[in-house]
């Protein structure tokens, strides 16, 4: 065959060309699918719709994504990378209670900035509009445990409690309370367009300070020896 007579460098070039083509097709699919899902929602987009919009064959689409659910999960990751969305990160394990307060205060500010991001708000609007009809969207949206802020924050608090020989019971509830306070001063206001709370959106630093005042009381109640 002709392939046998190709020099090694030619075979390598052919392979690279083929891989480049596959990558381009995948990007083409993700770009089209992202636009469709974000505009129409999960329920209104079919794999046939994606095929038409991306201008690829059905075989090509399924070669990259085995199902609509798999494609939607990839779209969420693609959208977050495209919009430079990164989840708030927690610092290293705090040395003492004051250190914990300092770390959480920084986390609150990062959390408010995250939830005030219009690209994040758009994702949550998509989730809320679809999750009742399609419960699987919740799992696809948040991914595994590491993609969810509440379990990650709860685990951080549990590790702190264990390290300092404190009671870890209730850490998941505590994490939920902290994040609900953060969302209440940012995301929920944007989602419902509440005019009476719009002042929270004008100064994110002031909002973070107000949230921190409440969180400090919660943490003191849970952890202070």
ChimeraX attribute file (.defattr): number of C-alpha atoms within 10 A of each C-alpha:
attribute: neighborCount
match mode: 1-to-1
recipient: residues
	/A:1	5
	/A:2	5
	/A:3	10
	/A:4	8
	/A:5	9
	/A:6	12
	/A:7	10
	/A:8	11
	/A:9	9
	/A:10	12
	/A:11	14
	/A:12	12
	/A:13	12
	/A:14	14
	/A:15	12
	/A:16	12
	/A:17	12
	/A:18	12
	/A:19	12
	/A:20	12
	/A:21	12
	/A:22	15
	/A:23	13
	/A:24	12
	/A:25	18
	/A:26	19
	/A:27	14
	/A:28	15
	/A:29	23
	/A:30	25
	/A:31	18
	/A:32	19
	/A:33	25
	/A:34	21
	/A:35	15
	/A:36	19
	/A:37	19
	/A:38	17
	/A:39	12
	/A:40	12
	/A:41	16
	/A:42	21
	/A:43	13
	/A:44	11
	/A:45	17
	/A:46	13
	/A:47	16
	/A:48	12
	/A:49	14
	/A:50	25
	/A:51	19
	/A:52	12
	/A:53	16
	/A:54	19
	/A:55	14
	/A:56	15
	/A:57	13
	/A:58	13
	/A:59	10
	/A:60	14
	/A:61	22
	/A:62	14
	/A:63	12
	/A:64	16
	/A:65	19
	/A:66	10
	/A:67	12
	/A:68	15
	/A:69	16
	/A:70	12
	/A:71	21
	/A:72	21
	/A:73	18
	/A:74	18
	/A:75	24
	/A:76	20
	/A:77	17
	/A:78	17
	/A:79	20
	/A:80	16
	/A:81	11
	/A:82	10
	/A:83	13
	/A:84	9
	/A:85	14
	/A:86	10
	/A:87	13
	/A:88	17
	/A:89	14
	/A:90	15
	/A:91	13
	/A:92	9
	/A:93	14
	/A:94	18
	/A:95	11
	/A:96	11
	/A:97	16
	/A:98	11
	/A:99	12
	/A:100	18
	/A:101	17
	/A:102	14
	/A:103	17
	/A:104	22
	/A:105	19
	/A:106	16
	/A:107	20
	/A:108	25
	/A:109	20
	/A:110	19
	/A:111	23
	/A:112	25
	/A:113	18
	/A:114	21
	/A:115	22
	/A:116	20
	/A:117	16
	/A:118	13
	/A:119	15
	/A:120	18
	/A:121	18
	/A:122	13
	/A:123	15
	/A:124	17
	/A:125	15
	/A:126	19
	/A:127	20
	/A:128	13
	/A:129	13
	/A:130	18
	/A:131	16
	/A:132	11
	/A:133	11
	/A:134	12
	/A:135	11
	/A:136	12
	/A:137	21
	/A:138	14
	/A:139	15
	/A:140	18
	/A:141	22
	/A:142	16
	/A:143	14
	/A:144	9
	/A:145	11
	/A:146	11
	/A:147	13
	/A:148	14
	/A:149	17
	/A:150	21
	/A:151	17
	/A:152	17
	/A:153	23
	/A:154	20
	/A:155	15
	/A:156	19
	/A:157	23
	/A:158	20
	/A:159	17
	/A:160	21
	/A:161	17
	/A:162	11
	/A:163	13
	/A:164	14
	/A:165	9
	/A:166	15
	/A:167	13
	/A:168	17
	/A:169	11
	/A:170	13
	/A:171	23
	/A:172	19
	/A:173	13
	/A:174	19
	/A:175	22
	/A:176	17
	/A:177	16
	/A:178	24
	/A:179	20
	/A:180	16
	/A:181	19
	/A:182	27
	/A:183	20
	/A:184	17
	/A:185	24
	/A:186	26
	/A:187	24
	/A:188	19
	/A:189	19
	/A:190	22
	/A:191	13
	/A:192	9
	/A:193	11
	/A:194	11
	/A:195	9
	/A:196	8
	/A:197	15
	/A:198	14
	/A:199	14
	/A:200	17
	/A:201	18
	/A:202	10
	/A:203	10
	/A:204	18
	/A:205	15
	/A:206	14
	/A:207	19
	/A:208	24
	/A:209	14
	/A:210	15
	/A:211	23
	/A:212	23
	/A:213	11
	/A:214	13
	/A:215	23
	/A:216	17
	/A:217	11
	/A:218	15
	/A:219	19
	/A:220	12
	/A:221	10
	/A:222	17
	/A:223	16
	/A:224	11
	/A:225	8
